[in-house]
Amino acid sequence: MIFHQHFQNAYVTRNLDKAMELMKSHYGIERFLCMDPDMKVMTPEGPRHSICRAALGWADDKMLIELIQPVGGSVDIYSEFLPEDDSPVFHHAAMRVDDWDKIHAAIESRGWRIAVEHHMPEGLNFMYVDVRDSIGHYLEYVWATAEMWEFLKS
């Protein structure tokens, strides 16, 4: 269940536009869905405000590549990974989940720390689980309605 339905790799960068160009020219990802998430997230310290720029692009319709540029607010989860230059750096692997409560219980039973959690009213929940001590990066778990999954495929 922990690595089940792995569908996304995510990278953080200081320059989203440059990272998208790199993914297009070097890795053939032609199209990106760009957004500017400005959201309230739940952290172990309580609710925080987080602002990022993000882009989603499909590699061969099998793997979703997410690029994230931290902008402001509570973005330490991203900015701590940033290199000195504009290159993208791996941040997390994401798994699609069908049962939000079941994955929560599995994470809690392992004693893992949920670093950030967010529930979008449009029908998408996500959380970052901090497993850096064992594998060096975060794991993200994503639950969405059927309509939201279709939207993400477009």
ABEGO torsion letter per residue (X at the ends): XAABGBABBBBBBABAAAAAAAAAAAAGBABBBBBBBBBBBBBAAEBBBBBBBBBBBBBGGABBBBBBBBABEBAAAAAAABBABABBBBABBBBBBABAAAAAAAAAAAGBBBABBBBBAAGBBBBBBBAAAAAGBBBBBBBBBAAAAAAAAX
